[in-house]
């Protein structure tokens, strides 16, 4: 069979493998990746060329990688599994197993690695914690500030000291990550602490 035709058929078969597969050089740089491997990163096969497979997939144990490097150096022919984790293109953190198998056409050829990925599971990032609402005292202070009151005026209206009002505002600023009082009031409306469309402002 013509060598070009054989190579084309081999590439067609390689690209149709449903399991993520790549061919890497001895250092782990990707020479060839099939579409299933590229899909893990939301890319095309060509854009993965030159990327190091161990930068894409993080090994759980570095010693596993050292064993493969030693096997390649000694030209041993065995499969070497590596437990890995990665964050795929869809934002989901996955874990699985890379199997690296040294391959070459002849004993004298530089050894390449045939790398297969087996996805074993995934975990979605935890939902952000809900923002803690304001206490009744904090809501009252925010309503006064939204109406244009100063710290001193808010203290008189709530029966707190000037420092007491400042303390509540500092706690709100830390809790909501606000930069200033204007942003605090905006956050209060966004979180439903203050009632929109009501004047004077009310909690």
FENTA-V376018 format. One record per residue. N is the residue number from 1. OMEGA is omega as a letter, one per 20 degrees, with the letter a starting at -180 (999 if undefined). BURIAL is + if it has 9 or more other C-alpha atoms within 8 Angstrom, else -. Layout:
{{N/OMEGA/BURIAL} {N/OMEGA/BURIAL}}
This chain:
{{1/r/-} {2/a/-} {3/r/-} {4/r/-} {5/r/-} {6/a/+} {7/r/-} {8/r/-} {9/r/-} {10/r/-} {11/r/-} {12/r/-} {13/r/-} {14/a/-} {15/a/+} {16/r/-} {17/a/+} {18/r/-} {19/r/+} {20/a/+} {21/r/+} {22/r/+} {23/a/+} {24/r/+} {25/a/+} {26/r/+} {27/r/-} {28/r/+} {29/a/+} {30/r/+} {31/a/+} {32/r/+} {33/r/+} {34/a/+} {35/a/+} {36/r/+} {37/r/+} {38/a/+} {39/r/+} {40/a/+} {41/a/-} {42/a/+} {43/r/+} {44/a/+} {45/a/+} {46/a/-} {47/r/-} {48/a/+} {49/r/+} {50/r/-} {51/r/+} {52/a/+} {53/a/+} {54/r/-} {55/r/-} {56/a/-} {57/a/+} {58/r/+} {59/r/+} {60/r/-} {61/a/-} {62/a/-} {63/r/-} {64/a/+} {65/r/+} {66/r/-} {67/r/+} {68/r/+} {69/r/+} {70/r/-} {71/r/+} {72/r/+} {73/a/-} {74/r/-} {75/r/-} {76/a/-} {77/r/-} {78/r/-} {79/a/-} {80/r/+} {81/r/+} {82/r/+} {83/a/+} {84/r/+} {85/a/+} {86/r/+} {87/a/+} {88/a/+} {89/a/+} {90/r/-} {91/a/-} {92/r/+} {93/a/+} {94/r/+} {95/a/+} {96/a/+} {97/r/+} {98/r/+} {99/a/+} {100/a/+} {101/r/+} {102/r/+} {103/r/+} {104/a/+} {105/a/-} {106/r/-} {107/a/-} {108/a/-} {109/r/-} {110/a/-} {111/r/+} {112/r/+} {113/r/+} {114/a/+} {115/r/+} {116/a/+} {117/r/+} {118/r/+} {119/a/-} {120/a/-} {121/r/-} {122/r/-} {123/r/-} {124/r/-} {125/a/-} {126/r/-} {127/r/-} {128/r/-} {129/r/-} {130/r/-} {131/a/-} {132/a/-} {133/r/-} {134/r/+} {135/a/-} {136/a/-} {137/r/-} {138/r/+} {139/r/+} {140/r/+} {141/r/+} {142/r/+} {143/r/+} {144/r/+} {145/r/+} {146/r/+} {147/r/+} {148/a/-} {149/r/+} {150/r/-} {151/a/+} {152/r/-} {153/r/-} {154/r/+} {155/r/+} {156/a/+} {157/a/-} {158/a/+} {159/r/-} {160/r/+} {161/r/-} {162/r/+} {163/r/-} {164/r/+} {165/r/+} {166/r/+} {167/r/-} {168/a/+} {169/r/+} {170/r/-} {171/r/-} {172/r/+} {173/r/+} {174/a/-} {175/a/-} {176/a/+} {177/a/-} {178/a/+} {179/a/-} {180/a/-} {181/r/-} {182/r/-} {183/r/+} {184/r/+} {185/r/+} {186/r/-} {187/a/+} {188/r/+} {189/a/+} {190/a/-} {191/r/-} {192/r/-} {193/r/+} {194/a/+} {195/r/+} {196/r/-} {197/a/-} {198/r/-} {199/i/-} {200/a/-} {201/a/+} {202/r/+} {203/999/-}}
